[in-house]
Amino acid sequence: MALRVPCGEGFMESRRLDPSRVAWLEPMRGAPVSPEEAFREAASRPINAPRLGEERFRSAAIIVPDHTRPPSPLLASLLGALSRVDELAVFVAGGTHSPPSLSQLRRMVGEELLEQHWFRFRHSCARTSTFTHLGYTSRGTPVEVNRDLLNYELIISTLCVRPHYFAGWEGGAKAILPGCSSFKSIARNHSYAVGCPTARELIAEGNPVREDMEEAASILARHVKLRALDFVVDVDGRLCAAFYGHHVAEHREAARLSRRLYVVEAEPVELVIAVAEGGLGRSLFQALKAYHHASNIAWPRRGRARVVLVATMEEGVGSESFEREYSRYVGAPAEEVVRDLKERIEAGEFSEVFQKVARMAMDRERAELVVVAPKAPMSLRRFLERVEVPYYEELDEALEGFNGRAAVLPYGASVVPTTSSSMNTLSRSV
């Protein structure tokens, strides 16, 4: 009997693994609600903030995610609720990403909504927008936010809350930092993830990256009314709930629900087949999120455990910066990689991929990475060979010689598996 593993729009099969010895780590599905119902429920029960209808303001800005994140299904309801203000704008929080194309914006917002409100849209980009300096966080991060945001009395962000591999969770204050902040602010904030064991998925309290983001947002909140309307979808993209209020308090409530939908407890195994699903599997850079998540339950009996990363990867590596930086540290132990990256940061150098390179080095100490990507271009295959990562076109080729217990993570880029022991480490999640 063959084991079928999803890959892109199809499947890959293995006849080497006994399905009876494979744990299939499926997440929970949520009870779907309509955007209108979710908005009404969230607005009627604000968390540590006044009701939206009780706030006094003459101008408002909405912050939405860019094309690399799930679009907010609540935008139409927000635009309707704020339609009577004198000035209303929608900021696309791009961080270090390039602005979305018109076709990407249509997919994010919807044809009808974009046609009605196109003149309201602004894009915040760390490299091209203009920023205002508001001070420093206690960790020394300069708080430099998009200057145009300060023209509005009320700011409401609306992002999806899911696990994030070094900020703990998506959503909340991430709308401000990195979403609408300068490259200087982002670089300093993200540098706290390098070599930090608590800067990882599911951890909020004690995570220096998350705490610094929230402090930066709180500094902005001294100048404007800052609120968040975050939402949670399940792995099928169905809206399950929304939460409105203070940007930290409502975020923690959203993260509690997200945890129930995206965290799966499992026994440690020597081999994990981690599938990078959907668009997150189109490049190695994005697909590696599944490798990081799978490493949580990859525990070797001897030597190293193995994570087989399955994705289409038709877009290749996906980041020239990552390709360059990761190649620089081939064969170096994790301690050396982290030390060198920290020295470079102290010297004033930074790349947005430093934290990814550091996490890769730490995870590879315990779990070998093996890539199965049937659509990988030759450029990716050459890169993997150069950085000493085994590559295969067929799943069974990657499984040759293995005869132990394994686990399959079919939504590896989104779902976080944990063992009972690691649950203690991640108890500060929300």
FIVOBA-414084 format. One record per atom (N, C-alpha, C, CB): x, z, y. Coordinates in steps of 0.02 Angstrom, whole numbers, plus 50000, padded with zeros to 5 digits. Glycine has a CB too. Layout:
N
XZY
...
***
This chain:
430
500435000049940
500005000050000
500445000050062
499525006250001
500314995550109
500734994850168
500504999550224
500734987650193
500985001850263
500845005750323
500825001050382
501385011350333
500275000950419
500194996450476
500275000350541
499494992950474
500734997950583
500895001250646
500724996450703
501645003450648
500354998450754
500194993950809
500814991750848
499694997250857
500794985550871
501344982950913
501054977450957
501934980150869
501004978751022
500694973951067
499964972951049
501074967351065
499774966651040
499084965051022
498984964850946
498884958251051
499524965650908
499464965250835
499744971450800
499824959250810
500024970250741
500274975750700
500934973750668
499764977750645
501324978850647
501904977950604
501774981850541
502564980150640
502034979450485
501914982750421
502564985350390
501574977950372
502484990850354
503044993650315
502814994950244
503315000050348
503204992650197
503084994150127
503594999050100
503094987750085
504055001150142
504565006050121
504305013250125
505185005250164
503855014550173
503605021250182
502975022350141
503465022750255
502935028150108
502335030050072
501845032950122
502515035250015
501265029650133
500785032250183
500585039450172
500165027950183
500605041850110
500415048750097
500925053750123
500315049750022
501525051350141
502055055750167
502165054550242
502715054550129
501675051350273
501725049850345
501165053350383
501695042150357
501345057250434
500855060550477
500685055750534
501125067350504
500045054450543
499805049950596
499575054250654
499225045250570
499935054050710
499815058650766
499365055550818
500485060750797
498715056150807
498215053350852
497995058550903
497595050850812
497925056650966
497685061351017
496925062051014
497895059051087
496675067051049
495955067951057
495685062651105
495785075051081
495055060951097
494695056851146
494235061451186
494295051151112
494145059751250
493715063751292
493005061051294
494005064151362
492555065051321
491865062851331
491845058951397
491365068951332
491685052551395
491715048551456
491165050351506
491665041251439
491335049751570
490855050751624
490915044951673
490975057651661
490395043651711
490425038251760
490825040551821
489715036151781
491135035951857
491495037851919
491055041551968
491775031651952
490425039551975
489975042752022
489835049952001
489315038852026
489735050951936
489605057751910
490215062151918
489395057451837
490805059351902
491425063251909
491555065151981
492025059251881
491425060552027
491535061952098
491055067452123
491445055652140
490415066852105
489925071852126
490105078752100
489225069852102
490315079152037
490485085552007
491095088552042
490625084751932
491615084552053
492225087052085
492085089152157
492775081652083
491715085052194
491575086552264
491145092752273
491235080652298
490725094152224
490275099952228
490635106452209
489675098952183
491215105952177
491585111852156
492315111352178
491545112752080
492445111452243
493135110952267
493545116952245
493155110352344
494175115852232
494625121052208
495095123152264
495025118652146
495005129252288
495415132052342
495415127752404
496135132952318
494835124952421
494765120752480
494025120452498
495055113552469
493855118952562
493155118252580
492855111952548
493075117852657
492195111652546
491855105552524
492025099952573
491085106552518
492065093952546
492245088252589
491745087552646
492265081852547
491105088652634
490605087952686
490645093352739
489925088052655
491015098752726
491065104252774
491695103752817
491065110852737
492145099052799
492775098152837
492625094552904
493295094152796
493005096252955
492955092853019
493565088253029
492895097953077
493435081853037
493975077053048
493675070553075
494375075652983
494075066953114
493845060653142
494195054553111
493945060553217
494725055953075
495095050453042
495335052752974
495695048153086
495375048152928
495565049952859
495975044452827
494935051452817
496415046452782
496805041752742
496735043552669
497555041752763
496655038452628
496625039252555
497275036652526
496005035552524
497585040352481
498195038052447
498015036352375
498765043452449
498175030152355
498045027952286
498705026052253
497545021952285
498735025952186
499355023852152
499455016352157
499335025952078
500065014152144
500195006952143
500035003952075
500935005452163
500254997852064
500074994152004
500414996651940
500234986952013
500885001351946
501225003951887
500865010051857
501935005751904
500325012251887
499955018151864
499215016351856
500045024051913
498835020351818
498125018951811
497775019151879
497795024051764
497375014251895
497025014151960
496495019551963
496705007251973
496355021752024
495845027052031
495145023952027
495935030752097
494725026351981
494035024051977
493595027352031
493745025551908
493905031852070
493525035652119
493585032852190
493755042852119
493945027352198
494075024752265
493425022752299
494545018752261
492985019252264
492365017052295
491945023052319
491945012952245
491925028252279
491545034252299
491865037552360
491495039252241
492515037752362
492865040752419
492745036752483
493615041252405
492805030152477
492695025852535
491975026852561
492815018452517
491505027452516
490815028652537
490735035352571
490355028252478
491045040552545
490985047252574
491315047852642
491285052452527
491805043552655
492185043852718
492005038252766
492935043652704
491475034652751
491315028452788
491155029552861
490745024952755
490965035652881
490755036752950
491315039252996
490195041752950
491905039952971
492455042253014
492665036553061
493055044652972
492995038553116
493205033553166
493745028953138
493455036953229
494215031853101
494765027953072
494845029752999
495425029153111
494915024652957
494985025652884
495485020552857
494295025052848
495985023052820
496495018652791
496605020452718
497155019052830
496855015652680
497035016752610
497785015252602
496605012352562
498175020252583
498885019352573
499035018552498
499285025252603
499405013352481
499635012452412
500315015852407
499685004752393
500345021152366
500945025152359
501435021652312
500785032252332
501925018252341
502385014152301
503035017552284
502525007952337
503235022752321
503885025852308
504435020652314
503895029052239
504855020152262
505405015352263
505195008452235
505975017952222
504555007752215
504325001452186
504204996252241
503695002452145
504244989952222
504054984452267
503304984452276
504304977752240
503064981952334
502334981652345
501994977352292
502184978852415
501384979052275
501014974852226
500844968052256
500364978452203
500814963052214
500594956452237
499844956652250
500774950952184
499584951352280
498864951152294
498464951352229
498684944852333
498694947852177
498334947952113
498364954852081
498634942652065
498924958352088
498974965152062
498514969852100
499704967652065
498474968952166
498034973052206
497304971952187
498144971552281
497134965752173
496444964252151
496284967952086
496344956652141
496764967852039
496644971251975
496594978851985
497214969651926
496984981552032
496974988752046
496314991052076
497544990552093
496074987152124
495524989352166
494854986252145
495664987652238
494884980052122
494284976352107
494154971252162
493684981052099
493924965452142
493824959852189
493354961652246
493564953752152
492784964552230
492274966052280
492514971252330
491634968352247
492814976752304
493034982152348
493594979752394
493274988252306
494054975652367
494594973052408
494344968452462
495104969452365
493854964352446
493564959752495
493244963552552
493054955052462
492934969252537
492594973152589
493074977252631
492084977752557
493624979452601
494064984352635
494794982052641
494034990952598
494934975652634
495624973352635
496014975552697
495644965752630
495674975952754
496004977652817
496224984952821
495544976152875
495984989052774
496164996152775
496814997552737
495595000252744
497054992852696
497604994252650
498284994052685
497594989352593
498694999052668
499384999452690
499805000752628
499495005252744
500444998952631
500885000352574
501465004652597
501154993752543
501595009952559
502165014252574
502725012752525
501965021752571
503285010452552
503865008652511
504475012252538
503985000952511
504845015552494
505415019652514
505955015752551
505715022952454
505985009252539
506535005252568
506325001452631
506785000452517
505675000752643
505464996552699
505004999952749
505124990452673
504665005252730
504225008752777
504615013052826
503715012952738
504285015352878
504585019852927
504355026952913
504405017753000
504815031652919
504675038552898
504805043552954
505085040452836
504445049152951
504535054552999
504815060652963
503865056353034
505325063652992
505645069652962
505245075852982
506385070252985
505025079652932
504615085652945
504975092152929
503985085252904
505585091752902
505945097852885
506285097252818
505475103752885
506425103052787
506765103152723
506415108052676
507505105252731
506425106552612
506175111352563
506705116852553
506015107852495
506525122052518
506995127552506
507595125352464
506645133352471
507525119752428
508075117152389
508515112252429
507815113652326
508305110852490
508695106452533
508485099252534
509395106752513
507905097752505
507655090852506
507375089252575
507115089852451
507605083852607
507305081952671
506595079352659
507745076552706
506135081852698
505435079752691
505325074152742
504925085852703
505355068052719
505275062152760
504695058052733
505925057852763
504125058352767
503515055052742
503335049052786
502935060052740
502945044652757
502735038652793
502435040652861
502215034652751
502735037852914
502545039752982
501805038652995
502955035953032
501525033352969
500825031652984
500335036652955
500665024752956
500525040352903
500075045452875
499895050752926
500395048752814
500365052152971
500255057453020
499755055453074
500905059353052
499525049353073
499015047153120
498305049253098
499035039653128
498255052253039
497595053953012
497525061453003
497485050352944
496945064053019
496835071253016
496745073852944
496225073153057
496435069752902
496315071652832
496645066552786
495555072252817
497005068952736
497305064552685
497055066752617
498085064752689
496785062052579
496555063552511
496905058752463
495775062852505
497275061352416
497595057252365
497165057252302
498305059752349
497195051752265
496805051352202
497225047852149
496135047552213
497525051852105
497985049452054
497765051951985
498705051652068
498015048551934
497885050551865
498385055951844
497925044451817
498155061051809
498585066451786
498715065551711
498275073451800
499335063751695
499565063051626
500265065951622
499565055551603
500525067251562
501215069751557
501715064951588
501395071051485
502235067851619
502775063951649
503435066751624
502745064151727
503895062351605
504475064551567
504975068751605
504805058651539
504955069051672
505385073851706
505025077651762
505985070251734
504455075251786
504075078951837
503545083451805
503745074051885
503525083651739
503025087751704
502365084151695
502915094151742
502075082251752
501425078851752
501405073651808
500855083951760
501015068451796
500865063851850
500365067151898
500575057051822
500225063951954
499705066251999
499905071752046
499125068451959
499405074552081
499525079852128
500005077852184
499805085852093
500515081852195
500985080852249
501405074552241
501435086752255
501405071452182
501785065252174
501515059652219
501755062952101
500905060352243
500645055452291
501065055452355
499915056952308
501335061252373
501745061852434
502475060752419
501645068852466
502735064352370
503435063552349
503445062652273
503865069852370
503605056452251
503935050952286
503475045952321
504335047252239
502805046152309
502365040752328
502425038052398
501685042852318
502445042652448
502465040552519
503065043452555
501825042652554
503625044152520
504225047152549
504795042052552
504435053252509
505315043952591
505895039652599
506335039852537
506305041752661
506785034952532
507245034852476
507695041052476
507675028452477
507875043252535
508295049252540
507945055352511
508475050652614
507305056152526
506915061752498
506845061052422
506225062052530
506695055052399
506605053852328
507245055152289
506355046752315
507795052652316
508445053452282
508615060752272
508995049952321
508535064652325
508695071752320
508235075252270
508655075152389
507585073852274
507105077052229
507245075252156
506395074952247
507335068852142
507435066752073
508105069052044
507395059152069
508585070652088
509235072852063
509185079552028
509735073352121
508665083452042
508585090052009
508425089251935
508035094052043
508235083251914
508075082251843
508695081351800
507625076151835
509255079451831
509855077751793
510135083951758
510395074651839
510105083951692
510385089351653
509975095751653
511055090851676
509375095651681
508965101651685
508485101951626
508565101851752
508525107051584
508095107451524
507355108651539
508345112851478
507195111051599
506485112151616
506185106551657
506415118751653
506585101451673
506315095551707
506125090451653
506835092451757
505535091551624
505315087351569
504545087551565
505635089651502
504285083551520
503565083051513
503245089751497
503395078051458
502655090851524
502215096551514
502405102751554
502195098351442
502985103051583
503195109051619
503085108151694
503945110651605
502705112651724
502595112751796
502955118751827
501845112851813
502755124751806
503075130751831
503795131151804
502675137151811
504275131851849
504965132151829
505295125351825
505015135451763
504925120051839
505195113251841
505405111851913
504675107851815
506055111351928
506275110651997
506025104252030
507025110852001
505935099051991
505685092752020
504965093552043
505735086951969
504545096152000
503835097152017
503755102152074
503445099551955
504115107752070
504045112852122
504275110252190
504445119052103
504805106252190
505055103352252
504555098352281
505735099952241
504245094252238
503725089652261
503155093452294
503455085452202
502955098852263
502385102552289
502555106152354
502135107652238
503175108352360
503385111452423
503405106252479
504075114852415
503635100252464
503645094852514
502945093252537
503985088552485
502475092852490
501775091552508
501495097152551
501345090652445
501685103352537
501455109052576
501725108752647
501655115552542
502325106252656
502595105352724
502195100152762
503345103352721
502015094752729
501575089752761
500915092952779
501465083752714
500665097452737
500015100552748
500005105152810
499815104552687
500585106552839
500605110352902
500385105952960
501305113152915
500405099352950
500265094653004
499595091052996
500815089553008
499335090752935
498695087352922
498315091552870
498815080052896
497675089852862
497305092752806
497445088552745
496535092952822
497745091652694
497955088052634
497535090252574
498715089152620
497205085552543
496795086952484
496975081952429
496045086652501
496775083552368
496875078952312
496235078352271
497455081352267
496095072352249
495535070952204
495825067552142
494985066352239
496125071552099
496455068852040
495955067951983
497025073352018
496135063651936
495675062151881
496065061751816
495305055451894
495705062351761
496005062051694
495635056751654
495965068951658
496015052251623
495735047451576
496055048751507
495865040051599
495715046651454
496005047351388
496435041251372
495455048451334
496715040851311
497165035451294
496825028651293
497485036751228
496165028651289
495785022351292
495605020451363
495155022951250
495825024451412
495695022951481
495015025051506
495775015751492
494645029051467
493975031251488
494025037451532
493535032751426
493685037251589
493685042851635
493345048851604
493345040851701
493685054651606
493405060751575
493205065951626
493915063651527
493565066351682
493395071351733
493805070051796
493525078551707
493585073051851
493955072951914
493965079951942
493625067951965
494465081451984
494555088052013
494745087152086
495095092151975
494415090952131
494535090252203
494735096952232
493905087452239
495215096752280
495395102852316
496115103052337
495255108852273
496395108952339
497095110052358
497545106152310
497275117552358
498075103152336
498475098452296
498835101652237
498965095052339
498925108152237
499235111552179
498685114352133
499715117152202
498205117852162
497695121252122
497285116252081
497235125452166
497055110852113
496645106052075
497065102452024
496315100952122
497715101452039
498155098051992
498245102051928
498835096752024
498295108651935
498375112851875
497755112451830
498515120151895
497175112151860
496565111451821
496545104751785
495945112251866
496745099451820
496765092851789
497265092651732
496935087551841
497835096051742
498355096151690
498125099851628
498995099351717
497705104851636
497445108551578
497015103851534
497025114651601
496595099851566
496205095051528
496655089651498
495655091951571
497115087251537
497575082051513
497965084351453
498055079951569
498155090651454
498525093451397
498115093051332
498715100851411
497465094451337
497055094151277
496995087051250
496355096851292
497055082051294
496985075151273
497635071751254
496655071251328
498195074151280
498825070551271
499355074351232
499095068851338
499225080451212
499725084251174
499475085051102
499845091251206
499915083451055
499755083850984
500275088350950
499735076750950
500035093550916
500505097950880
500655094950811
500215105150873
501295095150792
501505092050730
502075095950699
501705084650741
502185094750635
502765097650601
503385093450619
502655097850524
503965096650624
504575092750636
504735088150577
505175097450650
504985082250592
505145077350540
505815074050555
504585071950536
506085070850504
506735067550512
506685060650543
507085067050445
506085057750540
505985051050567
505305050550602
506035045750512
505325047850662
504705046650700
504685039250718
504665051150764
504125036050702
504005029250726
503575029850789
503645024750671
503885028350846
503555029250911
503375022450940
504005033150960
502735021350950
502495014950978
502405015751053
501835012850944
502725011251091
502595010951164
502025006051175
503245008751204
501455008751192
500835004951192
500725001151258
500245009451179
500324995951254
500094992351313
500654989751356
499654996651353
500544990051422
501034987651470
501684991651469
500754987851538
501654997851445
502255001951443
502744999551389
502075009251430
502524995051347
502964992451295
503264985651311
502594991851232
503154983251372
503394976551389
504134976351406
503004973851447
504424982051422
505144982351436
505444988551403
505284982451512
506084988251390
506424994051360
506395000051406
507164992351344
506494998951471
506525004451519
505885008651516
506645001851590
505305005351516
504675008951513
504545011651443
504105004451535
504725007851392
504585009851323
504965016251303
504765004251276
505525017551336
505925023451319
505545030051329
506555023451360
505005029951366
504595035951372
504355038251303
503995034851418
504195033451260
503975035051192
504545038251152
503725028751156
505155035951164
505735038951130
505825046251152
506385034951145
505785047551217
505865054351242
505335058951213
505835054551319
504715056651212
504175060851184
504285062151110
503495057451195
504455056951073
504555057751001
505125062350984
504675050950969
505625062751028
506205067051014
506015074351010
506725066051068
505425076251037
505205083151033
505105085650962
504565084051072
504925081050917
504785083250847
505285080250798
504075081150827
505795076750823
506315073850779
506845079150766
506625067350810
506835081950707
507305087350690
507675085550627
506925094150682
508345085050630
508725082950572
508855088650523
509385080050594
508865086950459
509105091650409
509865091550406
508805090150340
510125085650419
510855084850423
510985078850469
511185083950352
511535079150506
511675073750552
511155073450607
511705067150515
510915067350622
510415066450673
509765063950643
510655061550727
509205065750675
508565062850656
508545055750685
507965067150683
508005052250671
507955045350693
507275044050725
508065040450634
507285040750783
506665038450814
506675030850815
506585041350887
506195027850782
506125020650781
505635018750836
505895017950710
505875015550888
505475013750945
505195006650934
505885014051010
504535006150930
504204999750917
503834997450980
503705000450857
504004991451004
503674988551062
503834981151065
503904992151128
503464977551105
503584970351111
504204968851151
502984966851142
504294972251209
504894971751252
505044964551272
505484974551217
504524960451283
504644953551301
504964952751370
504004949751299
504944958051411
505244957751478
505964960151478
504844961751527
506234961551419
506944963451416
507064970651433
507344959151461
507644972051464
507824978951481
507344981751533
508554979251508
507184977851584
506694979951633
506974983351694
506224984551602
507634984651696
507934987751755
508684986151754
507814995451755
508894982451804
509614980951809
510014987251821
509734975851865
509744991851861
510104998151874
510205002151810
509715002351925
509685002651770
509745006251707
510245002751661
509065006851672
510224996251657
510684992551615
511404993951635
510534985051619
511534993951700
512204995151725
512425002351712
512244993551799
511995007151729
512185014151724
512245016451651
511685018551760
511785014251608
511815016451539
512435013551504
511185014351502
512605007451521
513195004351492
513835008151510
513264997051515
513825011251567
514415014951592
514595020851547
514285017351663
514095023751513
514205029951475
514165029051400
513705035051497
514255023051375
514215021751303
514705026251265
514355014351287
514465029951216
514895034051174
515075040751203
515505030351160
514905042051266
515085048451297
514605053951276
515085047851374
514855060051263
514405065551244
513955067451303
514805071651221
513395070551288
512895072151339
513195076551394
512305075651308
513585081451375
513875085951425
514305082151476
514305091351390
514675077351452
515095073451496
514685068951542
515585069151456
514155065951514
513715061551554
513385065551610
513175058251509
513105071251594
512765075351644
513255077751697
512425081351610
513845079851676
514335082251725
514535076751773
514955084951689
514655070751747
514865065151791
514295063151838
515085059151748
513675062951813
513115061151856
513035066251913
512475060651816
513105072651897
513045077851948
513605077252000
513055084751916
514195075551978
514755074652025
514625068652071
515425073651986
514345063452044
514185057552085
513635059152136
513975051652040
513155063152115
512615065152161
512895069452217
512055069052123
513335074152200
513645078452251
514055074452300
514075083852218
514335068852276
514735064552319
514305059852362
515215060352277
513645060352355
513195056452396
512945050052364
513535054652458
513105049052300
512875043052265
512245044752225
513425040252219
511775040152224
511185041352183
510835034852165
510695045952218
510575034652105
510145029152082
509525032352051
510515024452030
508955028952059
508335031752031
508335031951955
507745027752055
508855029151923
508885029251850
509355034751824
509115022551823
509665038651868
510125043851845
509785048651797
510405047751905
509165050851813
508835055651770
508665052651702
508195058251803
508525046151700
508395042851636
509025042651593
508115035751647
509585041051624
510225040751588
510405047651560
510785038151634
510295052851601
510445059651578
509995061651520
510375064651635
509345060151525
508885061951472
509045058251407
508155060451493
509245051851414
509445048051356
510035051251320
509615040851375
510515053451359
511115056551330
510935062951294
511635057951384
510495066951323
510305073251291
509895072151228
509915077651341
509425067451230
509005066251172
509395063051114
508415061851191
509885058951130
510265055651077
510735060451041
510665049851107
510845066351068
511245071351032
510885073450968
511375077551077
510215073250970
509825075550912
509495069850874
509305080350935
509275064650910
508885059350878
509175052450894
508155059750901
509385048950841
509635042150850
509065037550870
509965039650785
509205033150917
508715028150939
508825021650901
508755026951014
508275019150871
508285012650837
507715008550867
508205013450758
507845002350886
507344998250919
507084992750873
507634995150983
506424992250868
506104986650833
505674983050885
505664989150772
505874976950903
505534973250956
505524965850938
505894974351025
504984963550907
504964956650882
504994951350937
504334955750843
504814953050999
504814948051052
505394949051101
504164948351090
505874953051083
506434954551128
506834948251144
506884959851098
506964946851208
507394941151226
508114942451207
507344939651301
508514937251205
509204937951185
509594942651231
509544931051184
509414942851295
509764947251342
509694954551321
509504946251413
509104956551297
509004963351275
509384964751211
508254964751264
509384960051166
509754960951103
510494961851116
509634955051057
510764958051164
511474958751180
511614965551212
511704953151227
511154967751255
511234974351286
511234979951234
510684975551338
510764979751188
510724984951136
511354985051093
510114983951093
511614979251079
512234978951041
512814982051080
512404971651022
512824980651145
513364983151188
513344990851194
513324980051257
512734993751194
512685000951201
512585004551134
512105002751247
512695000851080
512715003751013
512045006650991
513245009151009
511515003051007
510845004850984
510624999750932
510325005151043
510495001850870
510284997050818
509634993450837
510195000750751
509624986950825
509034982850840
508814979050778
509184978050897
508144978650768
507864974850712
507234971250735
507704979550652
507094965750702
506464962150715
505894964750672
506564954650703
506054967150613
505544969550566
505604977050556
505614965950498
505034980350549
505024987650542
505384989950479
504304990050540
505284986650423
505594988850361
506354988450363
505344984750303
506624983950403
507354983650411
507614990050442
507554977550454
507244992950488
507454999050521
507365005150477
507065000050586
506955004550424
506805010250381
507205010250316
506075010350365
507645005450308
508015004950245
508425011250232
508484998850248
508355013750172
508725019750151
508385026250166
509385019750183
507815026150201
507475032450218
506965034050164
507135031950287
506955040450144
506495042550091
506235049550103
506855042250023
506115051350167
505865057950182
505185057750213
506345061550228
504985063250245
504355063550280
504425060650350
504085070750284
503915057150372
503945053750436
503295054950474
504075046150427
503315053050538
502715053450580
502665046950620
502735059650627
502045044950633
501915039150676
501565041550739
501485033750638
501825039450796
501545041150861
501275034650891
502075044550907
500635032950880
500385026350900
500305025550976
499735025050867
500285031051013
500245030751086
500855034451115
499565033851112
501435032451093
502035036251107
502225036851180
502595033251072
502055031851222
502245032051292
501795036751332
502235025151322
501235038751304
500755043051340
500685049851308
500085039651343
500695050151242
500555056351206
501195060051190
500175054851140
501165066651198
501755070951187
501645075151123
501885075551248
502045073951071
501995078251012
502435084451021
502215074450948
502205090050998
502585096251002
502565099850936
502325100751059
503085103650921
503075108150863
502865115050886
503775108250829
502715119450839
502515126150857
503055129750896
502315130250796
503695128450879
504255131550915
504335128750985
504895130750876
504255122150992
504325119251059
503735121051103
504395111651054
503165122851075
502595125051115
502775131151156
501985126451070
503205135551129
503415141451166
503835139351227
503825146251121
504275134351216
504695131951270
504275128751325
505215126951244
503735125351305
503325121651353
502725125651376
503105115251323
502735132251366
502155136351383
502035136851458
502235143251354
502545134851498
502455135151571
502135128751598
503125136251605
501825125051553
501575118551573
501055118851629
501275115051514
500575123351624
500055123651675
499865130951688
499425119651653
***
